[in-house]
Amino acid sequence: MRVKVKYFGYLTEYFGRELEVEAPEGARVRDVVRLPPDVSFDDVIVLRNGRPAKPLDRLEDGDTVSVLPHISGG
């Protein structure tokens, strides 16, 4: 199963903008998303096909997972 993972913001410095990942059947979001050592899923926004996703959500062939850092400021 092939899944596209897109990174945004400072995460592109670690992983580039887009990766195509070969994942086993039954893979979950946490299985394809890579994060820097000092970053957890609580520190990012994850979308699956444009909708909010959780680390344990199952993926399907052709899904796109987007990983965005939280934005702060004012």
Backbone torsions as a table, in degrees:
resi	resn	phi	psi	omega
1	MET	NA	135.8	-179.5
2	ARG	-108.4	134.6	-179.4
3	VAL	-131.3	138.1	176.4
4	LYS	-96.1	132.6	177.0
5	VAL	-119.4	122.0	-179.7
6	LYS	-111.0	134.4	178.5
7	TYR	-113.0	148.3	-178.7
8	PHE	-131.0	164.2	177.2
9	GLY	62.6	-145.8	-176.7
10	TYR	-64.3	-16.9	-179.9
11	LEU	-65.7	-22.5	178.5
12	THR	-66.5	-24.0	177.7
13	GLU	-66.9	-25.5	-179.7
14	TYR	-90.9	-42.1	-168.3
15	PHE	-124.4	-1.0	-173.8
16	GLY	83.0	-177.0	-176.9
17	ARG	-84.5	-32.2	-173.2
18	GLU	-152.2	136.5	176.0
19	LEU	-127.3	145.4	170.2
20	GLU	-107.5	124.7	-172.3
21	VAL	-115.8	135.6	172.0
22	GLU	-92.3	115.8	-175.9
23	ALA	-119.9	148.1	177.5
24	PRO	-71.6	157.9	175.3
25	GLU	-56.6	140.1	179.7
26	GLY	84.3	5.2	-180.0
27	ALA	-63.3	152.3	178.9
28	ARG	-112.8	166.2	-179.5
29	VAL	-52.0	-45.5	-177.3
30	ARG	-62.5	-20.1	-179.1
31	ASP	-77.6	-21.3	-176.5
32	VAL	-112.2	-17.3	-178.3
33	VAL	-88.1	125.3	173.9
34	ARG	-102.4	140.0	178.2
35	LEU	-130.1	150.0	174.8
36	PRO	-59.2	156.4	-176.2
37	PRO	-55.5	-33.4	-176.6
38	ASP	-94.0	13.4	-177.4
39	VAL	-122.0	137.3	176.6
40	SER	-118.0	175.0	178.1
41	PHE	-63.7	-21.4	176.2
42	ASP	-71.0	-17.9	-176.3
43	ASP	-94.5	-2.3	-176.2
44	VAL	-133.5	163.3	172.5
45	ILE	-104.9	128.7	-179.2
46	VAL	-118.5	130.5	177.6
47	LEU	-120.2	141.2	172.8
48	ARG	-116.7	114.6	-177.1
49	ASN	54.4	38.8	175.1
50	GLY	84.7	1.5	-179.6
51	ARG	-118.4	149.3	-179.4
52	PRO	-53.8	139.4	-178.6
53	ALA	-132.0	154.7	176.7
54	LYS	-112.6	157.7	-177.4
55	PRO	-56.1	-30.1	-177.0
56	LEU	-92.5	2.1	177.3
57	ASP	-64.8	136.2	178.0
58	ARG	-77.6	147.6	180.0
59	LEU	-103.6	158.8	174.7
60	GLU	-124.8	157.0	179.4
61	ASP	-54.4	131.4	177.7
62	GLY	90.3	-3.1	178.4
63	ASP	-63.1	153.3	171.3
64	THR	-119.0	125.3	178.2
65	VAL	-109.5	125.8	178.7
66	SER	-110.6	136.2	-178.5
67	VAL	-123.4	118.0	-176.3
68	LEU	-123.3	136.9	174.0
69	PRO	-72.0	151.9	173.7
70	HIS	-63.2	144.0	178.6
71	ILE	-107.9	133.5	178.4
72	SER	-131.9	167.9	-179.4
73	GLY	132.7	-173.1	-180.0
74	GLY	-177.9	NA	NA
